[in-house]
């Protein structure tokens, strides 16, 4: 599938004489910002268009790795001042949908691409996955914890082997963190998950059963 994604860009150039990013600019689709997902096969002109319009490059490193789609030029975009966010893509191309794994892959693959262990600092990646993720979706009321904004947060248990010793919390989270470290999840001040229990108004067992039922039906079809 990696060749498919690359070919899509090449086909667009062949048909319209420009990349998809440039074509979208010509059509006015970037006039209000927006998000460009994956951003793997991008030209210098594409990146300048991102910066010009404040377009967020939404990185999907797990999906790109699974489908061999390529590695986004993350450090280059950071140096250009292009806003970046971290996403997962869907379950068909990224089974886990795990933001902790995504953060590690964003920085790990960027270091590999640049052949530079100092590339793409963990603190920048943590910002991409939190503050910038909210801003990319226009959720300016939940981008940071502050008076008058929604109390959307997670509580992380640092007292686990993978998070010890505590030297640099941001780097611990990005390089060592796991969804298993999430002790509590709160949305708008309401706790929806805590200590292995869900408070979502639905029985998780029923949801699991329904998911497996659908999967069985798809296999039969």
Residue, then its C-alpha position, 0 to 999 in steps of 0.5 A: x500500500x505504500x506504493x499506492x499512496x505515493x502513486x496517488x500523489x504522482x497521479x495527481x501531478x500527472x492529471x492536474x500538474x500539481x500535488x494534492x496539497x497545491x490543488x487543494x490550495x487552488x480550490x480554496x480548501x486551505x483558506x480556513x486552515x485545516x488538517x493534512x493527515x499523514x503528510x508523508x509524500x510532501x514536497x517543499x512547496x507543499x510544506x510552504x503551503x501548510x505554513x502559509x495557511x496554518x495547516x496542521x500536519x496530523x501525523x499517523x506514524x503507526x498506520x504509516x508503519x503498518x502499511x509501509x507508507x513512508x515516514x513524514x519529515x517531522x523535524x523539517x516541519x518543526x523547523x519550518x514552524x508548521x503546526x503538528x498534531x498526532x493522530x492514529x488513523x482508523x482501526x483497519x490500518x492501526x489496530x491499537x489506536x494507542x496514543x502512547x505508541x503513536x508518540x513513540x513512533x513519531x519521534x522514533x521513526x523521525x530519528x530513524x529517517x534523519x539518522x539523528x538520535x537528537x531529532x524530534x524532541x519528546x517534549x515537542x511530541x507530547x505537545x503535538x499529542x495534547x495541546x496541538x491535537x486539540x487545536x487541530x480539531x478546533x477544540x480551543x476550550x480543551x487544549x490546556x488546563x485553565x480556568x474557564x476551559x473544560x476539565x479534559x485530562x488523564x491521570x498517569x500512574x508514574x509508580x510503575x516499573x516502566x516509568x522509573x526512575x523519574x528523571x524527565x517526566x515528558x520523556x518518560x511519558x513519550x519514550x516509556x509510557x503505556x496505556x497501562x499507566x492511565x489511572x483515570x480519564x476525565x472529560x469535562x470534569x466527569x470521570x469516565x474511567x478509573x482503576x480499570x473500571x468504565x463509567x460510560x453508561x454502557x456495559x463494556x461486556x455488551x460492547x465487546x460482545x457486539x464487536x465480536x458479533x460484527x467481526x464474526x458476521x464479516x468473516x462469514x460474508 
